[in-house]
Amino acid sequence: MTDPRLAGTTGRLLDSLGPLFDFFTESPWAKKRKGPGACDFLAGNPQEMPLPEFVEALQRAAVPKDKDWYAYKLAEPEPMKVVAESLREERGIEFEDEDIVLTTGAFAGLAITMRTVVDPGDEVIFLSPPWFFYESMIVAAGAEPVRVPIDPPDFDLPVDAIAAAITEKTRAIIVNSPQNPTGRIYPGSDLQRLADVLTKASERNGRPIYLISDEAYCKIVYDDRDFPSPTDFYPNSFLVYTYGKTLLTPGQRFGYIALPPTMPDRDRMRPAVLVTAVVAGWLFPTALMQHALPEIDGLSIDIKALQARRDRMVEALRGFGYETTNPEGTFYLVVRSPDPDDRAFTLKLAEDRVYVLPGSLFELPGFFRISITANDDMVERSLPVFEKAIAG
């Protein structure tokens, strides 16, 4: 229950995020994860040393070349150009340099975008199970969150349910593909249906409904699949990206917002996004990260190695009797808990130093999430524990 001394937005945020923060600070994982023998599958954190090329790029960029090297930075022309060129090459869409706003990761990109387009009383739709912070970010932006469930075991894009959730107050929808936690990549046919729904609803409401495309994992894709961006199908879209997943460096907050050239009012939206990034807390990357971007942009962790780890765990867990997703992208497996009390089951695993995330913390009770950013040794040491746990 909200503390009456912390009413309003702060109280709502504490109600939403309190259990998550308690888990990350007070759980067995928080207290023992760095000890010997721990198998840490809880979050998308690195369990191996970072790419040497990434470290070397930062070292070179740290050497100042002029007196303004570490001066105030909004978004420097060179990294904006690098991002736009990369998007043009990868997607065949003519993003302009001015369409790029550099941010401190996707977290900041989402916050900036929402604060740019929503007003108090507006509604923002998000899909559940979600990334932890969507609801709280919508509340912090002054809007009302509207939850639309995506159902196991397939976790398809619920276009009809989204259409039913739209009201005259709907201002935006957040779509995350590949989706955390389910690993689904939404196919172009579903994204086109969604675009048609949003277009008709925007016309009916007399104002655009914006699509905020959270593409944090768009380069973590398996089995040589194509990744169709939601922004390819709907003009009133924002593309939000972070380098933290592709490089597995989540502590170095660096990403961007890209405005597709099809956005009808992007000449007006560019300065609006820029101003919001300033007043929301100067949410631009540090000077060092901007200087390093030309070398960093093309780097990536080994996706094939992640895919092999996914295959190993999916095959083993299914062999033990678990029901699990076989993700098309992201770092995560979603597994049905043999005990309906997912917290109790994850504590059982934690007794043997295997740490996973209870589904009740990401709106999917009765399941748990495994991050395959754990290293191969952790995977092999954990499998007998998973086998023992399901056997009772």
Order of alpha helices (4+ residues) and beta strands (2+ residues): alpha-alpha-beta-alpha-alpha-beta-alpha-beta-alpha-beta-alpha-beta-alpha-beta-beta-alpha-beta-alpha-alpha-alpha-beta-alpha-beta-beta-beta-alpha
